Amino acid sequence: MASTTPQYVTQDTEGSQSSLQEMAKRHLWMHFTRMSAYADAEVPILVKGEGCYVFDEHGKRYLDGLSALFCVNAGHGRAEIADAMAEQAKELAFFTNWSYAHPRAVELAARVAGLAPGDLNRVFFTSGGSEAVESALKLCRTFHKRNGEAGRYKLIAREIAYHGTTMGALTATGIPDLRAPFEPLAPGGHHVPNTNSYRWPEGRDPLWAADAIEDKILFEGPETVSCVILEPVQNAGGCFVPQEGYWQRVREICDKHGVLLISDEVICSWGRLGHYFGAERFGYQPDIITTAKGLTSAYSPMGAVIASDRVAEPFMNGTGMFVHGLTFGGHPVSAAAALANLDIFEREDLCGHVLAHEDEFQGMLQGLRDIPIVGDARGAGYFGAIELVKDRETKESFSAEESETLLRGYLSGALYENGLICRADDRGDPVIQLSPPLIAGSEEIAEIERVLRLVLTEASNRMTSN
Ligand SMILES: Cc1ncc(COP(=O)(O)O)c(C=O)c1O
């Protein structure tokens, strides 16, 4: 019988491990998770974090090589962020940004605008990344309407890119398996090749992927295109770093055709690439940046749309208004967390730390190329991926069935059992993704290497013996 009351029977008031497991299995609906996988296995329940490490309910320690999904950039267990949140909750736990302001949202907006490149001076807060993307896509459409170009509603994004799950953001997401169950989506999503050059034919023009954006704009009709949305380094598919000059060419194309350029930095901002924003790393000026995750180091949920003066201008005068809002956008406790987080960034120069260690981190990934199933290693800053292949010579990828055996059947579990949290992902070709907290140093990099080498070598042996 369906019920809204708890079904678990173990009434252990101290919340023992077994009752937590039972409750998790019976009631918790985990995201993007095959729940059946836990029918006969423990749900991984993490209870505590300290620096680069987290601990499960049994007290076992794990190196968080993924920053809890590209989030905890300043590291776990920062009491000063928690204290700032508690102080704020005591002073003013909540007030909305719908027609009201409060000090922390104002201070944070000014601080983010000060750090953002060029004239990205207007900050619209959201509760997370999908909402930031959703808001940015709506902003672009309404911007064009206010400028008398109501026909511009299409977006151009890249194949295999992930931009979130809300219906608008999903239109930008270029992963067929994530789109198909929910079709029809909002109209106007179009996709172009990404910058993954691993299997490009020799001699291909390095700006081929950038030029594909112009081809698509021309094909669709420039007067129908609202925006281009791209990540500085595309995460899904495994850290696709842009070719030299890619972003400059994309900027040129957008300007030529009156299309707005959104840099989706939900992952690539706040030090992930060694700069506050990915746009700085590659030297381009977007019209809009979307961000989330590392803004608060995920101590509290928060995202933001950072718009240029030009994009914001039509909504700042007379009866102009961005007819869009979210109750929790600019939440005071999240804003306090973000301010405390940015204090840490400045005091400890976390961006500088990443730049100082990125060669070591990326070099470690490159060093794994001697393992037979490692086909490619790529990335920038503290953001990296290893692509796994069946045959290094031909670059042949694993079949869907082999990926299933390799990633779900072995790798994910083995990495975790060996104390490393990272992500085995097959949304494109199978990859292992890494993004350690920005405080990670030589010791943590060596530990990541040790576990990866052990598990990937065993995976290689299993695949060749099959
Ligand atoms: C580039 C990018 N955009 C948008 C999102 C969606 O963010 P959220 O999961 O906070 O809704 C993500 C999430 O990983 C992302 O990586």
The ligand as a Gaussian input file, in Angstrom:
#p B3LYP/6-31G(d) Opt

LIG

0 1
 C       27.752000      22.990000     -17.072000
 C       26.575000      22.711000     -16.202000
 N       25.464000      23.437000     -16.338000
 C       24.381000      23.243000     -15.561000
 C       24.383000      22.258000     -14.593000
 C       23.171000      22.038000     -13.728000
 O       23.421000      22.413000     -12.418000
 P       22.531000      21.851000     -11.207000
 O       22.800000      20.399000     -11.094000
 O       23.024000      22.655000     -10.028000
 O       21.114000      22.160000     -11.521000
 C       25.518000      21.481000     -14.407000
 C       25.557000      20.425000     -13.375000
 O       26.490000      19.682000     -13.222000
 C       26.643000      21.698000     -15.242000
 O       27.747000      20.951000     -15.111000

